[in-house]
Amino acid sequence: MPRFLPPTRLTGATILRDGMMQRRSVAIADGRITKGPLPAVNLSGYLILPGIVDLHGDAFERHIAPRPSAPFPIETGLRATDRDAAAHGVTTAWLAQSWSWEGGARAPEYAEDLLRAHAAYRAEMLTDLRVQIRCETHTVNTAERLLSLVEEFGVDYVVFNNHLGEALAMARDDPDRLAAGASRAGRSPQEHLAQIHAARDQAREVPRYLCRLAEAFDRRGVLYGSHDDPDGNTRETYSLIGARICEFPTTRAPAALARAVNDPVIMGAPNVVRGNSQAGNIRAVDLIHDGLCSALVSDYYYPSLAQAAFRLVDSGLLDLPRAWALISETPAQILRLADRGRIDIGKRADLAIVNEKTRIVEATICNGRITHLAGEAAHRFLSGETDLHLAAE
C-alpha cells in the first residue's frame, strides 16, 4: 500500500467545498483534510473535487475475463480494476457480484472465490474496493451459505434482483440465447433449462426467504436494496421489507414511488453520457430532471462517472456542485460513510484533481495516498519547483 503524502497544501485550484466552487487551498496530513501552513503544490488550472464514491460497478468482470473464453486470475482482475477506478477519480467502489442460479461467473461458488481473492488483495489496495452481492430472489436454498459469507467477509451492501422472467421468456422464445447463456455457465442447454425451471419452482418460498435475509441484514447492519425494479408494486414490496435502495429502476413508476417514501434511487452514469439506456430502459437524465435520481454509479464503465457530471453541467440541468454530489456526497450518505464524499476538516483526504480545460482526472488521492498521477499534475507534484519532497518508497 502506498504511503501517506507528507503534510501538503494544494494551492491555486478551484475547490468544491461547502456546496460551492471556491478559490482556496486544501491541506492534507495523515490521510485527513486539515489546516495550517504546509509545504505547497501549485495546482492552478485544476479543479479539486471530492473523490468519487461508486456504489455499483461490474467493470471488474471485464478485467477478470477480457473475453468470455479467456479468464485470468481474479487477483489480476482486481489489480487492474483498482487502477482503472483510481485513474478516473474513484476513491471508494463496490464491485457488483451476482449470487444466482444462473451459474458461471454469477454462481455462489464464484462469489465465494471473488470474496476470498478480494480479502487477500486488501493490503495492496489503492482504491477502497468493496463487494456488493446481487442476490437473485430465487436462490432459496442458499440462505445459510449467503449469510455465512456476509459475516465472514464483512459484506455491507446487498441488492435483490429477479431475472427469472427474462430467463423463462428466453427459454421459450430464443433457443440461441438460451444456448449462449448455458455455454457461459458451463452447462448444456438442457442443464441450463433445468436450472431455470428449478428456480421457478421456488416461487412460493421466495417471500419468506427475502424476509429472512432482510432480518439478518438488519441485525448485521448490512444495507440492502433492489435492482431493475420494473414497476411500482415491485418497488413497494421491496421497500416494505427494508430494501430501501432502488437501483436502476427500468421505468419512471418505481423511481417515483421510491422518492415519495424517501428511498434513494440510483442510476447508471453511462446512461447519462450516452443519452439513453443500453437496455432500452428509462433515461437517467429524465429522472434527474424530475428530481427522481439520488446518485449515479459507474455500472460498467468508470470513465462515465466524471463525464456524466460534466455532461449535466454542459446541458444546463445542474451546476457542478450539484452534479458532482451525485457521484460523491450523496452516494457516501446513502451507504452511511460519514468520513468521505465532501472536502472538509477531519474528513478522509479523498480527492479527484481534474484539469479544468480538458476535464481529465490527472490525479487521485485516496485516504491521503496518491493512487493516480499523470499529465501536468504529475509535473506539479514531482518537479523541483515545489517545496514538497515526496518520500521515496
C-alpha positions as CSV (number, residue, x, y, z in Angstrom):
1,M,0.0,0.0,0.0
2,P,1.4,3.5,-0.9
3,R,2.5,5.8,1.9
4,F,0.6,8.9,3.1
5,L,1.6,12.0,1.3
6,P,3.7,14.1,3.6
7,P,1.8,17.1,5.1
8,T,0.8,19.1,2.0
9,R,-1.2,22.1,1.0
10,L,-2.7,22.2,-2.5
11,T,-3.0,25.8,-3.7
12,G,-4.2,27.8,-6.7
13,A,-7.1,25.4,-7.7
14,T,-10.8,25.9,-7.7
15,I,-12.2,23.6,-5.0
16,L,-15.7,22.2,-4.4
17,R,-16.3,23.0,-0.7
18,D,-19.5,23.7,1.3
19,G,-21.6,23.2,-1.8
20,M,-19.7,26.0,-3.8
21,M,-16.8,26.3,-6.2
22,Q,-14.2,28.3,-4.3
23,R,-10.6,29.6,-4.9
24,R,-8.8,28.4,-1.8
25,S,-6.3,25.8,-0.6
26,V,-6.7,22.3,0.7
27,A,-4.3,21.0,3.4
28,I,-3.7,17.2,3.9
29,A,-1.9,15.4,6.7
30,D,-2.0,11.8,7.9
31,G,-4.7,10.9,5.4
32,R,-7.1,13.6,6.5
33,I,-8.2,17.1,5.4
34,T,-6.6,19.5,7.9
35,K,-5.5,23.2,8.0
36,G,-2.4,25.3,8.6
37,P,0.7,26.4,6.6
38,L,2.2,23.4,5.0
39,P,4.6,22.7,2.0
40,A,2.6,23.6,-1.1
41,V,1.9,22.2,-4.5
42,N,0.6,24.8,-7.0
43,L,-2.5,23.4,-8.8
44,S,-3.7,26.5,-10.6
45,G,-5.7,25.5,-13.6
46,Y,-7.2,22.5,-11.8
47,L,-10.4,21.6,-10.1
48,I,-10.1,19.8,-6.7
49,L,-13.3,17.7,-6.2
50,P,-14.3,15.1,-3.6
51,G,-13.2,11.6,-4.5
52,I,-15.9,9.6,-6.3
53,V,-18.0,7.1,-4.4
54,D,-19.2,4.4,-6.7
55,L,-22.0,2.2,-5.3
56,H,-22.3,-0.3,-8.2
57,G,-19.9,-1.3,-10.9
58,D,-19.2,-4.5,-12.8
59,A,-16.3,-3.4,-14.9
60,F,-14.2,-5.8,-12.8
61,E,-15.8,-8.6,-14.8
62,R,-14.1,-7.3,-18.0
63,H,-10.7,-7.2,-16.2
64,I,-11.0,-10.7,-15.0
65,A,-12.3,-12.1,-18.3
66,P,-11.5,-9.7,-21.1
67,R,-13.0,-12.4,-23.4
68,P,-15.6,-14.9,-22.2
69,S,-13.4,-17.8,-23.1
70,A,-10.2,-16.2,-21.8
71,P,-10.4,-15.7,-18.0
72,F,-7.4,-14.5,-15.9
73,P,-6.8,-15.0,-12.2
74,I,-9.2,-12.9,-10.1
75,E,-6.3,-11.2,-8.3
76,T,-5.0,-9.9,-11.7
77,G,-8.5,-8.6,-12.5
78,L,-8.8,-6.9,-9.1
79,R,-5.4,-5.2,-9.5
80,A,-6.5,-3.9,-12.9
81,T,-9.9,-2.8,-11.6
82,D,-8.2,-0.9,-8.8
83,R,-6.1,1.1,-11.1
84,D,-8.9,1.7,-13.6
85,A,-11.0,3.1,-10.8
86,A,-8.2,5.3,-9.5
87,A,-7.4,6.7,-12.9
88,H,-11.0,8.1,-13.1
89,G,-11.2,9.7,-9.7
90,V,-12.9,6.9,-7.9
91,T,-11.8,6.5,-4.2
92,T,-14.5,4.1,-2.9
93,A,-16.1,1.5,-5.1
94,W,-18.4,-1.5,-4.7
95,L,-17.9,-4.4,-7.1
96,A,-21.3,-5.8,-8.0
97,Q,-21.1,-9.6,-7.9
98,S,-24.0,-11.8,-8.6
99,W,-25.3,-14.6,-6.4
100,S,-27.5,-16.6,-8.7
101,W,-28.8,-19.8,-10.1
102,E,-27.6,-18.6,-13.5
103,G,-24.2,-20.3,-12.9
104,G,-20.7,-19.5,-14.2
105,A,-19.4,-16.1,-13.0
106,R,-22.8,-15.5,-11.4
107,A,-22.8,-18.6,-9.3
108,P,-22.4,-18.6,-5.5
109,E,-19.2,-20.5,-5.9
110,Y,-17.7,-17.7,-8.0
111,A,-18.9,-15.1,-5.4
112,E,-17.0,-17.0,-2.7
113,D,-13.9,-17.1,-4.9
114,L,-14.1,-13.4,-5.5
115,L,-14.5,-12.5,-1.9
116,R,-11.5,-14.7,-0.9
117,A,-9.4,-13.0,-3.6
118,H,-10.6,-9.6,-2.5
119,A,-9.7,-10.3,1.1
120,A,-6.2,-11.5,0.1
121,Y,-5.7,-8.4,-2.1
122,R,-6.9,-5.9,0.6
123,A,-3.4,-5.0,1.8
124,E,-2.4,-4.0,-1.7
125,M,-5.5,-1.8,-2.5
126,L,-5.2,1.7,-3.7
127,T,-8.9,2.3,-4.0
128,D,-11.3,1.4,-1.2
129,L,-12.8,-1.6,-3.1
130,R,-15.7,-3.4,-1.5
131,V,-18.0,-6.1,-2.7
132,Q,-21.8,-5.8,-3.3
133,I,-23.8,-9.0,-3.6
134,R,-26.6,-9.0,-6.2
135,C,-28.8,-11.8,-4.8
136,E,-31.2,-13.4,-7.2
137,T,-34.6,-13.8,-5.4
138,H,-35.0,-17.4,-6.5
139,T,-32.0,-18.8,-4.6
140,V,-34.0,-20.0,-1.6
141,N,-31.7,-22.9,-0.7
142,T,-28.6,-20.8,-0.3
143,A,-29.7,-18.6,2.7
144,E,-27.2,-20.0,5.3
145,R,-24.4,-20.0,2.8
146,L,-25.0,-16.4,1.8
147,L,-25.3,-15.2,5.4
148,S,-22.2,-17.0,6.4
149,L,-20.3,-15.3,3.5
150,V,-21.7,-11.9,4.5
151,E,-20.5,-12.5,8.1
152,E,-17.1,-13.9,7.2
153,F,-16.1,-11.2,4.7
154,G,-17.9,-8.2,6.1
155,V,-20.2,-7.6,3.1
156,D,-22.0,-4.4,3.8
157,Y,-24.3,-3.9,0.7
158,V,-26.7,-6.4,-0.9
159,V,-29.4,-5.9,-3.6
160,F,-32.1,-8.3,-4.7
161,N,-33.0,-8.8,-8.3
162,N,-35.2,-11.2,-10.2
163,H,-34.2,-12.1,-13.7
164,L,-36.2,-15.3,-13.8
165,G,-39.0,-13.9,-16.0
166,E,-36.4,-12.8,-18.6
167,A,-34.9,-16.3,-18.5
168,L,-38.2,-18.1,-18.9
169,A,-39.0,-15.9,-21.9
170,M,-35.6,-16.6,-23.4
171,A,-36.1,-20.4,-22.9
172,R,-39.5,-20.1,-24.6
173,D,-38.7,-17.8,-27.5
174,D,-34.9,-17.7,-28.1
175,P,-33.1,-21.1,-28.1
176,D,-29.9,-19.5,-29.4
177,R,-29.7,-17.1,-26.4
178,L,-30.5,-20.0,-24.1
179,A,-27.6,-22.0,-25.6
180,A,-25.3,-19.0,-25.3
181,G,-26.2,-18.5,-21.6
182,A,-25.7,-22.2,-21.0
183,S,-22.3,-22.0,-22.5
184,R,-21.3,-19.1,-20.3
185,A,-22.4,-21.1,-17.3
186,G,-20.5,-24.2,-18.4
187,R,-23.7,-26.2,-18.9
188,S,-25.6,-27.9,-21.7
189,P,-28.8,-26.1,-22.8
190,Q,-30.8,-28.9,-21.2
191,E,-28.9,-28.5,-17.9
192,H,-29.4,-24.7,-18.0
193,L,-33.1,-25.1,-18.7
194,A,-33.4,-27.4,-15.8
195,Q,-31.8,-24.8,-13.5
196,I,-34.3,-22.2,-14.8
197,H,-37.2,-24.5,-14.0
198,A,-35.8,-25.4,-10.6
199,A,-35.6,-21.6,-9.8
200,R,-39.2,-21.2,-11.0
201,D,-40.3,-23.9,-8.7
202,Q,-39.0,-22.0,-5.6
203,A,-41.5,-19.1,-6.2
204,R,-43.7,-19.9,-3.1
205,E,-40.7,-19.8,-0.8
206,V,-39.2,-16.6,-2.1
207,P,-41.1,-14.0,0.1
208,R,-40.2,-15.9,3.3
209,Y,-36.6,-16.2,2.0
210,L,-36.3,-12.5,1.4
211,C,-37.8,-11.6,4.7
212,R,-35.3,-13.9,6.5
213,L,-32.4,-12.3,4.7
214,A,-33.7,-8.8,5.5
215,E,-34.0,-9.5,9.2
216,A,-30.4,-11.0,9.2
217,F,-29.1,-7.9,7.3
218,D,-30.7,-5.6,9.8
219,R,-29.1,-7.4,12.7
220,R,-25.7,-7.2,11.0
221,G,-26.0,-3.6,9.8
222,V,-25.9,-4.5,6.1
223,L,-27.6,-2.1,3.8
224,Y,-29.8,-3.6,1.1
225,G,-32.0,-2.7,-1.8
226,S,-33.3,-3.9,-5.1
227,H,-32.1,-3.9,-8.7
228,D,-34.0,-3.4,-12.0
229,D,-37.5,-2.8,-10.4
230,P,-39.9,-2.8,-13.4
231,D,-43.0,-1.2,-11.6
232,G,-44.2,0.5,-8.5
233,N,-45.6,-2.7,-6.9
234,T,-42.3,-4.4,-7.1
235,R,-40.5,-1.3,-5.5
236,E,-43.2,-1.1,-2.8
237,T,-42.7,-4.7,-1.9
238,Y,-39.0,-4.3,-1.5
239,S,-39.3,-1.1,0.4
240,L,-41.7,-2.7,2.9
241,I,-39.2,-5.4,3.8
242,G,-36.4,-2.8,4.3
243,A,-34.7,-3.0,0.9
244,R,-34.8,0.8,0.6
245,I,-32.2,1.4,-2.1
246,C,-33.7,1.4,-5.6
247,E,-31.0,0.6,-8.2
248,F,-31.7,1.0,-11.9
249,P,-35.5,1.2,-12.0
250,T,-36.4,0.4,-15.5
251,T,-39.4,2.8,-15.7
252,R,-40.5,6.0,-14.0
253,A,-43.1,4.4,-11.7
254,P,-40.7,2.6,-9.3
255,A,-38.4,5.7,-9.1
256,A,-41.3,8.0,-8.3
257,L,-42.6,5.6,-5.6
258,A,-39.1,5.3,-4.1
259,R,-38.7,9.1,-3.9
260,A,-42.2,9.5,-2.5
261,V,-41.2,7.4,0.6
262,N,-37.7,9.0,0.7
263,D,-35.9,5.9,-0.7
264,P,-32.7,6.7,-2.7
265,V,-32.8,6.0,-6.5
266,I,-29.5,5.0,-8.2
267,M,-29.0,5.2,-12.0
268,G,-26.1,4.5,-14.3
269,A,-23.7,7.2,-15.3
270,P,-23.3,5.6,-18.8
271,N,-27.0,6.3,-19.3
272,V,-26.4,10.0,-18.8
273,V,-23.2,10.1,-21.1
274,R,-24.8,8.1,-23.9
275,G,-28.2,9.9,-23.6
276,N,-30.1,6.6,-23.1
277,S,-30.1,3.2,-21.5
278,Q,-28.2,0.5,-23.5
279,A,-31.0,-1.9,-22.4
280,G,-33.8,0.4,-23.6
281,N,-35.0,1.4,-20.2
282,I,-35.8,4.9,-18.9
283,R,-33.3,7.7,-19.5
284,A,-31.4,8.8,-16.4
285,V,-31.5,12.5,-17.4
286,D,-35.3,12.4,-17.4
287,L,-35.3,11.2,-13.8
288,I,-32.6,13.7,-12.8
289,H,-34.7,16.5,-14.4
290,D,-37.7,15.4,-12.4
291,G,-35.8,15.1,-9.1
292,L,-36.2,11.3,-9.1
293,C,-32.5,10.3,-9.2
294,S,-30.4,10.4,-6.0
295,A,-27.0,9.2,-7.3
296,L,-25.1,7.9,-10.3
297,V,-22.9,4.9,-10.5
298,S,-20.3,3.5,-13.0
299,D,-22.5,0.5,-13.9
300,Y,-20.0,-1.0,-16.4
301,Y,-17.6,2.0,-17.2
302,Y,-15.6,4.0,-14.7
303,P,-14.8,7.0,-17.0
304,S,-18.6,7.7,-17.3
305,L,-18.8,9.0,-13.7
306,A,-16.9,12.3,-14.1
307,Q,-18.1,12.6,-17.7
308,A,-21.8,12.3,-16.6
309,A,-21.3,15.1,-14.0
310,F,-19.8,17.4,-16.7
311,R,-22.5,16.4,-19.2
312,L,-25.2,17.5,-16.7
313,V,-23.4,20.9,-16.3
314,D,-23.0,21.4,-20.0
315,S,-26.7,20.7,-20.6
316,G,-27.7,23.3,-18.0
317,L,-29.5,20.7,-15.9
318,L,-27.3,21.1,-12.8
319,D,-24.4,23.2,-11.7
320,L,-21.1,21.4,-10.9
321,P,-21.6,21.2,-7.1
322,R,-25.0,19.5,-7.5
323,A,-23.8,17.3,-10.4
324,W,-20.7,16.2,-8.6
325,A,-22.7,15.5,-5.4
326,L,-24.5,12.7,-7.4
327,I,-21.2,10.8,-7.6
328,S,-19.6,11.8,-4.3
329,E,-21.5,13.3,-1.3
330,T,-24.9,11.6,-1.9
331,P,-23.6,8.1,-2.5
332,A,-21.5,8.4,0.7
333,Q,-24.6,9.4,2.6
334,I,-26.6,6.5,1.1
335,L,-24.1,4.0,2.3
336,R,-23.6,5.9,5.6
337,L,-20.0,6.8,5.1
338,A,-19.7,9.9,7.1
339,D,-16.0,10.3,6.7
340,R,-16.0,10.9,2.9
341,G,-17.9,12.5,0.0
342,R,-17.0,16.0,1.0
343,I,-13.9,18.2,1.4
344,D,-14.0,19.3,5.0
345,I,-11.7,19.4,8.0
346,G,-11.3,15.9,9.6
347,K,-12.7,14.0,6.6
348,R,-10.7,11.5,4.7
349,A,-8.4,13.1,2.1
350,D,-10.2,11.6,-0.9
351,L,-9.7,13.9,-3.8
352,A,-10.1,13.9,-7.6
353,I,-7.9,16.5,-9.2
354,V,-9.3,17.4,-12.7
355,N,-7.6,19.5,-15.4
356,E,-10.0,22.5,-15.7
357,K,-9.6,22.7,-19.5
358,T,-9.6,19.0,-20.6
359,R,-11.7,17.7,-17.7
360,I,-9.4,14.7,-17.4
361,V,-8.7,13.3,-13.9
362,E,-4.9,13.8,-13.7
363,A,-4.5,12.9,-10.0
364,T,-6.4,10.9,-7.4
365,I,-5.7,10.9,-3.7
366,C,-7.4,8.2,-1.6
367,N,-7.1,8.4,2.1
368,G,-4.2,10.8,1.8
369,R,-2.3,8.5,-0.6
370,I,-1.6,9.2,-4.3
371,T,-3.4,6.4,-6.2
372,H,-3.2,8.0,-9.7
373,L,-0.9,10.7,-11.1
374,A,-0.5,11.7,-14.7
375,G,-0.1,14.7,-17.1
376,E,0.8,18.2,-16.0
377,A,-0.4,17.4,-12.4
378,A,2.4,14.8,-12.1
379,H,5.0,17.5,-13.0
380,R,3.5,19.8,-10.4
381,F,3.8,17.2,-7.7
382,L,7.2,15.9,-8.7
383,S,9.1,18.9,-10.1
384,G,11.7,20.8,-8.2
385,E,9.6,24.0,-8.5
386,T,7.6,23.0,-5.4
387,D,8.8,22.8,-1.9
388,L,7.2,19.4,-1.4
389,H,9.6,16.4,-1.3
390,L,7.9,13.0,-1.7
391,A,9.2,10.3,0.5
392,A,10.9,7.6,-1.5
393,E,9.2,4.2,-1.5
